[in-house]
């Protein structure tokens, strides 16, 4: 199992690439590598990989909706498909092929982001996600993790109840037939909630002596956030980069210092800390190689192909071979998972 922080770097690299380019070549490559990694990553035992919506269904819905919505609202482009009556507000006007393609590309980007977080959810258990949260927000992280795991656990219990009722000859024909399914599901949810509450109380969660933020820390945190906002406004709105940068850095430093102080006031015990292995560093290196290639300029990389825009006339996108090769860094976790799987299979045979 890879380190959760390494997977977070991998997701960040995917976010950087997909938010930087709309070139269908690069977007398609990233989607293909995400699909390979998703197929290679093993499902964790805590059931976090269960999701109510698959990536394929999400992609079909989002790509179709984004393409149609953009074509109906953005009346720009040279390749006319048909025209909507002008009397229709907001949707009236020409519908072009360029707007349809650009909307589909935006839908593919959203699908890639959803797929990347699905891989992260499939590869990283909830307990490892909680460890990534600063200790100042540890109680909030515990509550969020419980809420996240509620949906897959409920879905698994629903399937178990339905199979048990089907064995008994139960068939769903109307609304009344749902009662034998919903009542056990509700009772099971209440039982899990009571057991969880008892376990958290026994472990002293949110007790009176844990993590009470001092009023001065709250005031310092508020000042740091104000400095962050002021620095951002000075740099981007009032065009004062030097002063804005100093104010921005001071705000970041103050917020980080307050969070570290609050984290030290929160008692936390870890039975076994996760250590970085060679495969974790390889994952981070591959992700950084892929992400930095799309944002850091260099003499050997022609980054003009990143900025693809189908308006006003749809054209064939160009591709830079080095940038396309850099995206292969996203495949590092798939190689690591397949290597671990092959080693485990060989050990099982012998």
C-alpha positions in Angstrom: 0.0 0.0 0.0 1.4 3.4 -1.1 1.6 6.4 1.3 -1.5 8.6 1.3 0.6 11.7 0.8 2.2 10.2 -2.3 -1.2 9.5 -3.8 -2.2 13.1 -2.9 0.8 14.4 -5.0 -0.4 12.1 -7.9 -3.9 13.6 -7.7 -2.4 17.1 -7.6 -0.5 16.3 -10.8 -3.6 15.2 -12.5 -5.4 18.4 -11.4 -2.6 20.5 -12.7 -2.5 18.9 -16.2 -6.3 18.8 -16.6 -6.7 22.4 -15.5 -3.9 23.6 -17.7 -4.8 22.1 -21.1 -7.9 21.4 -23.2 -5.9 19.6 -25.9 -7.7 16.4 -26.7 -4.5 14.5 -27.1 -3.2 15.3 -23.6 -6.6 15.0 -22.0 -7.1 11.6 -23.7 -3.7 10.4 -22.5 -4.4 11.4 -18.9 -7.8 9.7 -19.0 -6.2 6.5 -20.4 -3.4 6.5 -17.7 -6.0 7.1 -15.0 -8.0 4.1 -16.3 -5.0 1.9 -16.2 -4.1 2.9 -12.6 -7.7 2.4 -11.6 -7.7 -1.1 -12.9 -4.4 -1.9 -11.3 -5.0 -0.5 -7.8 -6.4 -3.0 -5.4 -9.6 -2.3 -3.5 -9.0 -1.6 0.2 -10.6 -3.7 2.8 -12.6 -0.9 4.5 -15.1 -0.6 1.6 -14.1 2.9 0.7 -13.9 2.0 -3.0 -17.6 1.4 -3.2 -19.3 4.3 -5.0 -23.0 5.0 -5.9 -21.9 6.2 -9.4 -19.4 4.6 -11.7 -16.8 6.6 -13.7 -18.3 5.4 -17.0 -21.8 6.6 -16.2 -20.5 9.8 -14.7 -18.5 10.5 -17.9 -21.4 9.8 -20.2 -23.7 12.1 -18.4 -21.2 14.9 -17.8 -19.7 14.9 -21.3 -23.2 14.8 -23.0 -24.6 17.5 -20.7 -21.5 19.8 -21.0 -21.4 19.5 -24.8 -25.1 20.2 -25.3 -25.2 23.0 -22.7 -22.1 24.8 -24.2 -23.5 24.4 -27.7 -26.8 25.9 -26.7 -25.4 28.8 -24.7 -22.2 29.8 -26.6 -23.2 31.1 -30.0 -19.8 31.4 -31.5 -17.9 29.5 -34.2 -17.8 29.2 -38.0 -19.2 25.7 -38.4 -22.9 26.1 -38.1 -25.0 23.0 -37.2 -28.4 24.6 -36.9 -30.1 27.6 -35.4 -32.4 28.0 -32.4 -35.2 30.6 -32.7 -34.1 34.0 -31.4 -37.2 34.3 -29.3 -35.9 31.7 -26.9 -34.1 33.6 -24.2 -30.5 32.5 -23.5 -30.6 29.5 -25.8 -31.7 31.3 -29.0 -29.1 31.6 -31.7 -26.7 29.6 -33.9 -25.4 26.2 -32.6 -21.9 25.6 -33.8 -19.6 22.5 -33.9 -16.9 24.4 -32.2 -19.1 25.1 -29.1 -20.1 21.5 -29.1 -16.5 20.2 -29.2 -15.3 22.6 -26.5 -18.2 21.6 -24.2 -17.3 18.0 -24.7 -13.7 18.7 -23.8 -14.8 20.4 -20.6 -16.9 17.4 -19.8 -13.9 15.1 -20.4 -11.8 17.2 -18.0 -14.5 16.9 -15.3 -14.6 13.2 -15.9 -10.8 13.0 -15.4 -11.0 14.9 -12.1 -13.7 12.6 -10.9 -11.8 9.5 -12.0 -8.6 10.8 -10.3 -10.4 11.2 -7.0 -12.0 7.8 -7.5 -8.6 6.3 -7.8 -7.5 8.1 -4.6 -10.6 6.8 -2.8 -9.9 3.3 -4.1 -6.2 3.2 -3.2 -6.2 5.0 0.2 -8.2 3.8 3.2 -10.2 6.3 5.2 -7.8 6.0 8.2 -4.9 7.1 6.0 -6.9 10.0 4.7 -7.5 11.2 8.3 -3.8 11.2 8.9 -3.3 13.7 6.2 -5.4 16.3 8.1 -3.6 18.7 10.4 -4.1 17.7 14.1 -5.8 21.0 14.7 -8.8 19.7 12.6 -8.5 16.1 13.7 -12.0 15.9 15.3 -13.5 17.4 12.2 -11.6 14.9 10.1 -13.0 12.0 12.1 -16.5 13.2 11.6 -16.0 13.7 7.9 -14.5 10.3 7.5 -17.5 8.8 9.3 -19.8 10.6 6.9 -17.8 9.5 3.9 -17.9 5.8 4.9 -21.6 5.9 5.7 -22.7 5.7 2.0 -20.7 2.6 0.9 -21.5 0.8 4.1 -25.2 1.5 3.7 -25.1 0.4 0.0 -23.4 -2.9 1.0 -26.0 -3.5 3.7 -28.8 -2.7 1.2 -27.4 -5.4 -1.2 -27.1 -7.9 1.6 -30.6 -7.3 2.8 -32.0 -7.5 -0.8 -30.2 -10.8 -1.4 -31.5 -12.2 1.9 -35.0 -11.2 1.1 -34.7 -12.6 -2.5 -33.7 -16.0 -1.0 -36.9 -15.9 1.0 -38.9 -15.4 -2.2 -39.5 -11.6 -1.8 -40.1 -9.7 -5.0 -40.4 -6.0 -5.7 -43.7 -5.3 -7.3 -44.9 -2.1 -5.7 -44.2 0.5 -3.0 -45.3 -1.8 -0.2 -42.7 -4.4 -1.2 -40.0 -1.9 -0.3 -41.0 -2.0 3.4 -39.1 -5.3 4.2 -36.0 -3.7 2.7 -36.2 -0.2 4.3 -37.0 -1.3 7.8 -33.9 -3.6 8.3 -31.8 -0.9 6.6 -33.0 1.8 9.0 -32.6 -0.5 12.1 -29.1 -1.5 10.9 -28.1 2.2 10.5 -29.3 3.1 14.0 -27.4 0.1 15.5 -24.2 1.2 13.7 -24.7 4.8 14.9 -25.2 3.7 18.6 -22.2 1.3 18.4 -20.0 4.1 16.9 -21.2 6.6 19.6 -20.3 4.2 22.4 -16.9 3.4 20.9 -16.1 7.1 20.5 -17.2 7.9 24.0 -15.1 5.0 25.4 -12.1 6.5 23.6 -12.7 10.0 25.0 -13.4 11.6 21.7 -14.2 15.4 22.0 -13.8 15.2 25.8 -13.6 18.3 27.9 -9.8 18.2 28.1 -9.1 17.9 24.4 -8.2 20.6 21.8 -9.7 23.8 23.2 -8.6 26.6 21.0 -7.4 29.7 22.8 -9.1 33.0 22.0 -5.7 34.5 21.1 -5.1 31.7 18.6 -8.5 32.3 17.0 -7.7 36.0 16.7 -4.3 35.3 15.2 -5.9 32.9 12.7 -8.4 35.6 11.7 -5.5 38.1 11.3 -3.6 35.6 9.1 -6.7 35.1 6.9 -7.1 38.8 6.5 -3.5 39.2 5.5 -4.0 36.4 2.9 -6.9 38.3 1.4 -5.1 41.6 1.5 -2.0 40.2 -0.2 -4.1 38.6 -2.9 -6.0 41.9 -3.5 -2.7 43.9 -3.6 -1.2 41.6 -6.1 -4.1 40.9 -8.5 -6.4 43.9 -8.1 -4.3 46.9 -7.2 -1.2 45.6 -9.0 1.3 46.1 -6.2 3.3 42.8 -6.5 6.1 43.4 -4.0 4.0 44.6 -1.1 1.3 42.2 -1.9 3.7 39.3 -2.0 5.1 40.2 1.4 1.7 40.5 3.0 0.6 37.2 1.4 3.7 35.4 2.7 3.2 36.8 6.2 -0.4 35.7 6.2 0.5 32.2 5.1 3.2 32.0 7.8 0.9 33.2 10.5 -1.9 30.8 9.5 0.6 27.9 9.4 2.1 28.8 12.8 -1.4 29.0 14.4 -2.3 25.6 12.9 0.9 24.0 14.2 0.3 25.5 17.7 -3.3 24.2 17.7 -2.2 20.8 16.6 0.2 20.5 19.5 -2.6 21.2 21.9 -4.5 18.2 20.5 -3.5 14.9 22.1 -2.9 12.3 19.4 -1.5 8.8 19.6 -0.4 6.7 16.7 0.4 3.0 17.2 2.3 2.7 13.9 3.5 5.6 11.8 3.6 5.2 8.0 7.0 5.4 6.5 8.0 6.4 3.0 9.3 3.6 0.9 11.1 3.6 -2.5 7.8 3.0 -4.3 6.3 6.1 -2.7 9.2 8.3 -3.8 8.9 6.8 -7.3 5.2 7.7 -7.4 6.0 11.2 -6.3 8.8 11.6 -8.8 6.6 10.4 -11.7 3.7 12.7 -10.7 6.0 15.7 -10.3 7.5 15.0 -13.7 4.1 14.9 -15.4 2.7 17.9 -13.6 5.7 20.2 -13.8 6.1 19.6 -17.5 2.8 21.4 -18.1 3.5 24.4 -15.9 7.3 25.0 -15.8 8.6 26.6 -19.0 11.8 25.2 -20.5 13.8 25.5 -23.7 13.4 21.9 -24.7 9.6 21.9 -24.3 7.3 23.7 -26.8 4.3 24.4 -24.6 2.2 26.0 -27.4 0.3 22.8 -28.0 -1.1 23.0 -24.4 -3.3 25.9 -25.2 -5.9 24.4 -27.6 -8.9 26.5 -28.5 -11.4 25.3 -31.1 -12.8 28.8 -31.8 -13.5 30.3 -34.2 -12.7 27.5 -36.6 -12.3 23.9 -35.5 -8.8 22.6 -36.3 -6.7 19.5 -35.7 -4.8 19.8 -32.4 -1.0 19.4 -32.4 0.9 17.4 -29.9 4.4 17.8 -28.4 6.1 14.4 -28.0 8.0 15.3 -24.9 4.8 16.5 -23.2 3.0 13.4 -24.2 5.9 11.3 -22.8 5.9 13.3 -19.6 2.3 12.1 -18.9 3.7 8.6 -18.6 4.8 9.5 -15.1 1.2 9.1 -14.0 1.5 5.4 -14.8 4.1 4.8 -12.0 1.5 3.7 -9.4 0.1 1.1 -11.8 3.5 -0.4 -12.3 4.1 -0.6 -8.6 0.7 -2.2 -7.9 1.2 -4.8 -10.7 4.7 -5.5 -9.3 3.3 -6.1 -5.8 0.5 -8.3 -7.2 2.9 -10.4 -9.2 5.2 -10.9 -6.2 2.2 -11.9 -4.0 1.0 -14.4 -6.6 4.4 -16.0 -6.9 4.7 -16.2 -3.1 1.2 -17.8 -2.9 2.2 -20.4 -5.5 5.3 -21.4 -3.6 
